[in-house]
Amino acid sequence: MLVSLHVKNLALIQETEVFFGPGLNILTGETGAGKSIIIGSVGLALGGRADRDMIRTGEDYALVELVFALEKKEQADRVRALDIPVEEDGMVILQRRIMPGRSLSRVNGETVNGRLLKELSGILIDIHGQHDSQKLLKPKRHLEILDDFAGEEAAVLKRRLKERYEAFRQTEKLLSECSMDTRERERALSLASFEAQEIAEAGLREGEDEELEGRYRKMANSRRIAEAVGAAWELTGSENGGGTSEAVGRALRELSSVSAYDEGVEQLVSMLSDIEGLLNEFNHSASEYLSDLEFDQEDFIQVEERLNLINRLKEKYGNSISEILRYQEEREREIERLQDADAYREKLQGKLEEERGQVEALCGQLSLIRRKAGEKLSKLLIADLSDLNFNQVDFDVLLTKKERPASDGWDEVTFRISTNPGEPKKPLSEVASGGELSRIMLALKTVTAAQEDKDTFIFDEIDAGISGKTAWKVSQKLAVLGKARQVICITHLPQIAAMADNHFVIEKKSENGTTSTSIYEIKGDAVERELARMLGGDELTESALANARELKEMAENTKQY
């Protein structure tokens, strides 16, 4: 259930907060007061599109905060499955801060992205916007509604079907690719053979390029290396006299001559002996290194040519020797396929027919589930539409088979209706008016509410295009829905407003050169005055107030049944 809505610096709203209750929550107000802004802010908090123009003039940011109370364990488990923490009391707090150029969303203090918000929205709330009824004119929407009504059994089949269909399409693609004429196949075979042979003749091995690059660097810089190592050898050696080794040797002899007189000198002798040993070892190693540094110029040319060959292959077939060798394997498989194209095509054809059979079997199972769900949905809708002032209404769900299966099955779904006795059923798009679409959508929401875990339904002007007796019927249906779910509804009709369990007024005021919208709850006499305003007239006369009291009493009596 949506417990509260807090909005700050959004459009005409400076700052307002409202606490909703269970049952039917009604929002009313003058035209242009900002009712849709209030409901739109809920959509914003749940990841709706936002831009800087929504920020109130003169402010740096806009803020929307929603507080939900999860009353069902299943809901809390689904939220936790999204890695969103849920408080022990079941509270979920969504906060969205909208700033110029970006926005930031948090759920229970954790930063979340738009995708996660959308998934969370699907668990918590169902928002029916002003123009959503028009979506009933699109047959694709009919399929979605029917599948949602069919429940988990249909959902499981659709997931399996999607997997099998993707495999079927992949095989179909491979079969199409191998259906080439003889000339194309020969050309492809020639190219694959050339590339595979070029790589094979190179005789590549893993790590060879790194090894060659090391050798090449050493050979290319051998003169500089020799000069540096030779200089170090001469500076530390003793063969030419004056080197570090000779100096260390003299120093060691001097110390050794007096080492018998003090232990401290003995320690110095020991240290200097170690240094002399290291220097001798260094000189020996440096001499050997200089001897090994010599190489044949032909070796250098061979290394350079080998590196050039490997780099050319990298440019053509991959960024590393591993990638080049993988490409060679792919080409060899392609050669095998092209050389035995007929057998390969026959194998693919058999696989395709097997996968087609699997797809069609799943389509058939899904279609059967849809037909059963369609019959059940039709019966329930006829009953609910009758309650919504459709006299002798007839409704059905028509399934027609597509020419070929798709990832969602082979069914095309059309909702058909007849609102007059003797008239044949026709698609909604051909017969339904705006007011009828609103009532059909309300009936669908009422029927499908039992299939959904969502506790909160929001209707933005579900009363569009209706009045009089029909409006009273719609109000009764909303009241029934409000007994099982929390319903938040914007309305212009007093018949619907009178059914409110909780009544809120949205008001726009202009003070000190600025305009702001706010929302507040009304009770008792204030409800009667608001109903009297909605019933019409510039002044709240005793007659209008009496009519409002009577309407409210009728609504309260109706809700008792």
C-alpha positions in Angstrom: 0.0 0.0 0.0 1.2 3.5 -0.8 1.4 5.2 2.6 2.6 8.7 1.7 3.7 11.0 -1.1 6.1 13.9 -0.5 6.8 16.3 -3.3 9.0 19.4 -3.3 9.9 21.9 -6.0 8.1 20.0 -8.8 6.4 22.2 -11.4 3.7 24.2 -9.5 4.3 22.3 -6.2 6.5 24.2 -3.7 6.2 21.4 -1.1 3.3 19.1 -0.1 2.9 15.8 1.6 -0.1 13.5 1.7 -0.9 10.3 3.7 -3.1 7.9 1.8 -5.3 5.3 3.5 -6.6 1.9 2.6 -9.7 1.5 0.4 -10.8 4.2 -2.1 -8.8 7.4 -2.0 -10.4 10.2 -4.1 -8.6 13.3 -5.4 -10.7 16.2 -6.6 -10.1 19.9 -7.4 -10.8 22.6 -9.9 -9.7 22.1 -13.5 -6.0 23.2 -13.8 -5.3 22.8 -10.1 -2.6 20.3 -10.8 -4.2 16.9 -10.1 -2.3 15.2 -12.8 1.0 16.7 -11.5 0.3 14.9 -8.2 -0.3 11.6 -9.8 2.5 12.2 -12.3 5.0 12.6 -9.5 4.3 9.0 -8.4 5.3 7.9 -11.9 8.5 10.1 -11.7 9.5 8.5 -8.5 9.1 5.1 -10.1 11.5 5.9 -13.0 9.4 8.0 -15.3 11.0 10.4 -17.8 12.2 13.6 -16.1 13.8 16.8 -17.4 14.9 20.1 -15.9 11.7 21.9 -17.0 9.9 20.0 -14.2 12.0 21.8 -11.6 10.0 24.7 -10.0 11.2 28.1 -11.3 14.0 29.4 -9.1 14.9 26.1 -7.5 18.0 23.9 -8.0 16.2 20.5 -7.8 12.9 18.7 -7.4 12.2 15.9 -5.0 9.6 13.1 -4.9 9.4 10.5 -2.1 7.1 7.6 -1.8 6.6 5.3 1.2 5.1 1.9 0.7 4.0 -0.7 3.3 4.4 -4.2 2.1 1.5 -6.2 3.6 2.2 -9.5 1.8 5.2 -11.8 2.4 5.3 -12.6 -1.3 5.7 -9.0 -2.2 8.5 -8.5 0.3 10.3 -11.6 -1.0 10.0 -10.4 -4.6 11.5 -7.0 -3.6 14.4 -8.7 -1.7 15.0 -10.8 -4.8 15.9 -7.5 -6.5 18.7 -7.1 -3.9 16.7 -4.2 -2.3 16.7 -4.2 1.5 13.3 -4.2 3.1 12.8 -2.8 6.6 11.5 -5.2 9.4 8.1 -3.3 9.4 7.8 -3.9 5.6 8.5 -0.3 4.7 10.0 0.6 1.3 11.0 4.2 0.8 11.6 5.5 -2.8 13.3 8.8 -3.3 14.1 10.6 -6.6 16.0 13.9 -6.8 15.8 15.6 -10.2 18.5 18.0 -11.0 19.5 19.8 -14.2 21.1 17.2 -16.5 20.7 14.2 -14.2 18.6 12.6 -11.5 19.3 10.3 -8.6 17.1 7.5 -7.3 17.3 5.6 -4.0 15.3 2.8 -2.4 15.7 2.4 1.3 18.9 4.4 1.1 20.5 2.3 -1.7 21.2 4.0 -5.1 19.3 2.2 -7.9 19.0 2.5 -11.7 16.0 3.0 -13.9 15.7 -0.7 -14.9 15.5 -1.7 -11.2 12.9 1.0 -10.5 10.8 -0.4 -13.4 10.9 -3.9 -12.0 10.1 -2.6 -8.5 7.2 -0.6 -9.9 5.7 -3.8 -11.4 5.6 -5.3 -7.9 4.2 -2.3 -6.0 1.7 -0.4 -8.0 -0.5 -0.3 -11.2 -0.9 3.2 -12.6 -3.6 3.8 -15.2 -3.0 7.1 -17.0 -5.5 9.4 -18.8 -4.8 7.9 -22.2 -4.2 4.2 -21.2 -7.7 3.2 -22.1 -6.8 4.0 -25.7 -4.3 1.1 -25.6 -7.3 -1.2 -25.6 -7.7 -0.4 -29.3 -4.4 -2.2 -30.0 -4.7 -6.0 -30.5 -1.1 -6.5 -29.2 -2.3 -5.1 -25.8 -5.1 -7.7 -25.9 -2.6 -10.5 -26.0 -0.6 -9.0 -23.0 -3.8 -8.7 -21.0 -4.9 -12.3 -21.8 -1.5 -13.7 -20.9 -1.4 -11.8 -17.6 -4.8 -13.2 -16.8 -3.7 -16.7 -17.7 -1.1 -16.5 -15.0 2.0 -18.4 -14.2 1.2 -21.5 -16.4 1.2 -19.2 -19.5 4.3 -17.4 -18.3 6.3 -20.6 -17.9 5.3 -21.8 -21.4 6.2 -18.4 -22.9 9.7 -18.6 -21.4 10.2 -22.1 -22.8 8.8 -21.0 -26.2 11.1 -18.0 -26.4 14.1 -20.2 -25.8 13.1 -22.8 -28.4 12.1 -20.2 -30.9 15.4 -18.4 -30.7 17.2 -21.8 -31.3 14.9 -22.4 -34.3 15.6 -19.0 -35.8 19.4 -19.6 -35.4 19.2 -22.9 -37.2 17.0 -21.2 -39.9 19.7 -18.6 -40.3 22.5 -21.1 -40.6 20.5 -23.0 -43.2 19.9 -19.8 -45.2 23.6 -19.0 -45.1 24.6 -22.4 -46.5 22.0 -22.3 -49.3 24.4 -20.8 -51.9 25.1 -21.7 -55.5 28.1 -23.7 -56.7 30.1 -20.6 -57.7 29.6 -18.9 -54.3 30.5 -22.1 -52.5 33.7 -22.5 -54.5 34.7 -18.9 -53.9 34.1 -19.2 -50.1 35.9 -22.5 -50.0 38.9 -21.0 -51.9 39.1 -18.1 -49.4 38.8 -20.3 -46.4 41.5 -22.7 -47.7 43.9 -19.9 -48.4 43.5 -18.4 -45.0 43.8 -21.7 -43.1 46.9 -22.7 -45.2 48.6 -19.3 -44.7 48.2 -19.7 -40.9 49.2 -23.3 -40.9 52.4 -22.7 -42.9 53.5 -20.0 -40.4 53.8 -22.8 -37.8 52.8 -20.5 -34.9 53.1 -21.5 -31.3 51.7 -19.8 -28.2 54.1 -17.2 -26.6 56.4 -17.1 -29.6 55.8 -13.4 -30.4 56.7 -12.3 -26.9 59.9 -14.4 -26.9 60.9 -13.0 -30.4 60.2 -9.5 -29.3 62.5 -9.9 -26.3 65.3 -11.3 -28.5 64.8 -8.5 -31.1 65.0 -5.8 -28.5 68.3 -7.3 -27.2 69.8 -7.7 -30.7 68.7 -4.2 -31.9 70.2 -2.6 -28.8 73.2 -4.9 -28.5 75.8 -2.1 -29.2 74.4 0.1 -26.4 74.2 -2.9 -24.1 77.8 -3.9 -24.8 79.1 -0.4 -24.2 77.2 -0.1 -20.8 78.2 -3.6 -19.6 81.8 -3.2 -20.7 82.1 0.1 -19.0 80.7 -1.3 -15.8 83.1 -4.3 -16.1 86.1 -2.0 -16.5 85.1 0.3 -13.7 84.7 -2.6 -11.2 87.4 -5.0 -12.7 91.1 -5.3 -11.8 92.7 -6.5 -15.0 93.7 -3.0 -16.2 94.5 -1.7 -12.7 92.7 1.1 -11.0 89.4 -0.6 -10.9 87.1 -1.0 -7.9 88.2 -4.6 -7.4 91.8 -3.6 -7.0 90.9 -0.8 -4.6 88.8 -3.2 -2.5 91.6 -5.7 -2.5 94.1 -3.1 -1.1 91.6 -2.0 1.5 91.1 -5.6 2.6 94.8 -6.1 2.9 95.2 -3.0 5.1 92.4 -4.0 7.4 93.6 -7.6 7.6 97.0 -6.4 8.9 95.4 -4.9 12.0 92.4 -7.3 12.5 94.1 -9.2 15.3 94.0 -6.2 17.5 90.2 -5.7 17.7 87.1 -7.6 17.0 85.5 -4.6 15.4 88.1 -4.6 12.7 87.5 -8.3 12.2 83.8 -7.5 11.4 84.9 -4.9 8.9 87.2 -7.4 7.3 84.3 -9.9 7.0 82.1 -7.3 5.4 84.7 -6.2 2.9 85.5 -9.8 2.1 81.8 -10.3 1.1 82.0 -7.2 -1.1 85.2 -8.5 -2.8 83.4 -11.8 -3.4 80.4 -10.1 -5.0 82.6 -7.9 -7.1 84.5 -10.9 -8.4 81.2 -12.7 -9.1 79.9 -9.6 -10.9 83.0 -9.3 -13.0 82.9 -12.9 -14.0 79.1 -12.7 -14.9 79.7 -9.5 -16.9 82.5 -11.0 -18.8 80.4 -14.1 -19.7 77.5 -11.8 -20.7 79.7 -9.8 -23.1 80.9 -13.1 -24.6 77.4 -14.3 -25.2 76.2 -10.9 -26.5 77.8 -11.6 -29.8 75.4 -12.9 -32.5 75.3 -13.5 -36.2 73.7 -10.8 -38.3 71.8 -13.4 -40.1 70.1 -14.4 -36.8 69.0 -10.8 -36.4 67.5 -10.8 -39.9 65.6 -14.1 -39.3 64.1 -12.8 -36.0 63.0 -9.6 -37.7 61.4 -11.4 -40.6 59.6 -13.8 -38.3 58.2 -10.9 -36.2 57.1 -9.2 -39.4 55.3 -12.4 -40.5 53.5 -12.7 -37.1 52.5 -9.0 -37.1 51.0 -9.4 -40.7 49.0 -12.4 -39.5 47.8 -10.4 -36.5 46.6 -7.6 -38.8 44.5 -10.1 -40.8 43.3 -12.7 -38.3 43.6 -11.5 -34.7 45.4 -9.4 -32.1 47.3 -12.4 -30.6 48.6 -15.7 -31.6 45.8 -17.4 -29.6 43.2 -15.5 -31.7 45.0 -16.3 -34.9 45.0 -20.0 -34.1 41.3 -19.9 -33.2 40.6 -18.2 -36.5 42.4 -21.1 -38.2 40.2 -23.6 -36.4 37.1 -21.7 -37.6 38.3 -21.7 -41.1 39.0 -25.4 -41.0 35.5 -26.1 -39.8 34.2 -23.8 -42.6 36.2 -25.8 -45.1 34.8 -29.0 -43.8 31.3 -27.6 -44.0 31.7 -26.3 -47.5 33.3 -29.5 -48.8 30.4 -31.5 -47.5 27.7 -28.8 -48.0 25.0 -31.2 -49.1 25.4 -33.4 -46.0 25.7 -30.3 -43.7 22.5 -28.8 -45.3 20.6 -32.1 -44.8 21.7 -32.2 -41.2 20.6 -28.6 -40.6 17.3 -29.3 -42.4 16.6 -32.2 -40.0 17.5 -30.1 -37.0 15.3 -27.3 -38.2 12.3 -29.6 -38.6 12.8 -31.0 -35.1 13.0 -27.5 -33.7 10.0 -26.4 -35.7 8.0 -29.3 -34.2 9.1 -28.3 -30.7 8.0 -24.7 -31.3 4.7 -25.6 -32.8 4.0 -28.0 -29.9 4.6 -25.2 -27.4 2.5 -22.8 -29.5 -0.3 -25.3 -29.4 -0.1 -25.8 -25.6 0.0 -22.0 -25.1 -2.9 -21.5 -27.4 -5.0 -24.0 -25.5 -4.2 -22.2 -22.2 -5.2 -18.9 -23.8 -8.5 -20.2 -25.1 -9.4 -21.5 -21.7 -8.4 -18.2 -20.1 -10.2 -16.2 -22.8 -13.5 -18.1 -22.1 -13.1 -17.4 -18.3 -12.2 -13.8 -18.9 -15.2 -13.3 -21.2 -17.7 -14.6 -18.6 -16.2 -12.5 -15.8 -16.0 -9.3 -18.0 -19.6 -9.7 -19.1 -20.7 -9.8 -15.5 -18.6 -6.8 -14.5 -19.6 -4.8 -17.6 -23.2 -5.4 -16.7 -22.5 -3.8 -13.3 -21.0 -0.8 -15.2 -24.3 -0.1 -17.0 -23.7 -2.1 -20.2 -27.1 -3.4 -20.9 -27.2 -6.9 -22.5 -23.5 -6.7 -23.3 -21.8 -9.6 -25.1 -18.0 -10.0 -25.1 -15.5 -12.6 -26.2 -11.9 -13.1 -26.8 -11.1 -14.2 -30.4 -7.9 -16.1 -31.2 -6.7 -16.4 -34.8 -3.7 -18.3 -35.9 -0.8 -16.4 -37.5 0.8 -17.7 -40.8 3.9 -18.7 -38.8 4.9 -19.0 -35.2 6.6 -16.2 -33.3 8.5 -16.0 -30.0 5.1 -15.3 -28.2 3.2 -18.0 -30.0 1.0 -18.2 -33.1 -2.0 -16.5 -31.7 -3.4 -13.1 -32.6 -5.9 -11.9 -29.9 -8.8 -9.6 -30.4 -11.3 -8.4 -27.8 -14.8 -8.2 -29.4 -17.9 -6.6 -27.9 -21.5 -6.0 -28.7 -23.3 -3.4 -26.6 -26.7 -3.6 -28.3 -29.0 -6.7 -28.6 -29.0 -8.2 -32.0 -25.7 -6.6 -33.1 -22.8 -8.9 -33.9 -19.6 -8.7 -31.8 -17.0 -6.4 -33.3 -13.4 -5.5 -32.3 -13.2 -2.8 -29.7 -11.6 -0.4 -32.2 -14.7 -0.4 -34.3 -17.4 0.1 -31.8 -16.2 1.4 -28.4 -16.4 5.1 -27.5 -14.1 6.8 -25.1 -16.5 6.4 -22.1 -17.0 2.7 -23.0 -13.2 2.1 -23.2 -12.8 3.6 -19.7 -15.5 1.3 -18.3 -14.0 -1.7 -20.1 -10.6 -0.9 -18.7 -12.0 -0.6 -15.2 -13.8 -3.9 -15.6 -10.5 -5.5 -16.7 -8.6 -4.1 -13.7 -11.3 -5.4 -11.4 -11.3 -8.9 -12.9 -7.5 -9.1 -13.1 -6.8 -7.6 -9.7 -7.1 -11.1 -8.1 -4.3 -12.3 -10.5 -1.8 -9.6 -9.3 0.2 -9.1 -6.2 0.0 -5.3 -6.5 -1.8 -3.7 -3.5 -2.2 -0.2 -5.1 -4.1 0.9 -8.2 -4.0 4.5 -9.4 -6.6 5.8 -11.9 -6.2 9.2 -13.5 -9.7 10.2 -14.7 -11.1 6.7 -15.3 -14.4 8.6 -15.5 -13.7 10.2 -18.9 -16.7 10.4 -21.1 -19.3 9.1 -18.6 -22.0 10.8 -16.5 -25.3 10.2 -14.7 -26.3 6.6 -13.9 -23.2 5.2 -15.6 -21.0 7.4 -13.3 -22.8 5.9 -10.3 -22.2 2.4 -11.5 -18.5 3.2 -12.0 -18.3 4.6 -8.5 -19.8 1.3 -7.1 -17.2 -0.7 -9.0 -14.4 1.4 -7.6 -15.8 0.9 -4.2 -15.8 -2.9 -4.7 -12.2 -2.8 -5.9 -11.3 -0.6 -2.9 -12.4 -3.4 -0.6 -9.6 -5.7 -1.9 -7.0 -3.2 -2.9 -5.9 0.4 -2.2 -7.3 2.6 -5.0 -6.2 6.2 -5.7 -8.5 7.9 -8.2 -8.7 11.4 -9.7 -12.2 12.3 -10.7 -14.4 15.3 -11.8 -17.6 13.4 -11.0 -19.4 13.9 -7.6 -21.0 10.4 -7.9 -17.5 8.9 -7.8 -16.1 11.3 -5.2 -19.0 10.5 -2.9 -17.8 6.9 -2.6 -14.5 8.0 -1.1 -13.1 6.3 2.0 -10.5 9.1 2.1 -11.1 12.3 0.2 -8.3 14.8 -0.8 -8.6 18.2 -2.4 -5.9 19.5 -4.8 -5.8 23.3 -4.7 -3.9 26.0 -6.6 -3.2 29.3 -4.9 -1.4 32.5 -6.0 0.4 34.5 -3.3 3.1 37.2 -3.4 3.5 36.8 -7.1 3.9 33.0 -7.1 1.6 30.1 -7.8 1.7 26.8 -6.0 -0.3 23.6 -5.8 -1.0 21.7 -2.6 -3.1 18.7 -1.5 -4.9 18.1 1.8 -7.4 15.7 3.2 -11.0 16.8 4.0 -13.6 15.2 6.2 -17.2 15.8 7.4 -18.7 19.1 6.3 -15.8 19.9 4.1 -16.6 16.8 2.0 -20.1 17.9 1.6 -19.0 21.4 0.5 -16.6 19.8 -2.1 -19.3 17.6 -3.4 -21.7 20.5 -3.7 -19.0 22.4 -5.7 -18.7 19.5 -8.0 -22.5 19.3 -8.4 -22.3 22.7 -10.0 -23.1 26.3 -9.3 -21.0 29.3 -8.4 -22.4 29.5 -4.9 -22.8 26.8 -2.3 -26.5 27.1 -1.7 -28.5 25.1 0.9 -30.0 23.2 -2.0 -26.6 22.2 -3.4 -25.4 21.2 0.1 -28.6 19.1 0.7 -27.9 17.3 -2.6 -24.4 16.7 -1.6 -25.4 15.3 1.8 -27.9 13.0 0.1 -25.4 11.8 -2.4 -22.9 11.0 0.3 -25.5 9.2 2.3 -26.4 7.1 -0.7 -22.8 6.2 -1.2 -22.3 5.2 2.4 -25.4 3.1 2.3 -24.3 1.4 -0.9 -20.9 0.6 0.6 -22.6 -1.3 3.4 -23.7 -4.1 1.0 
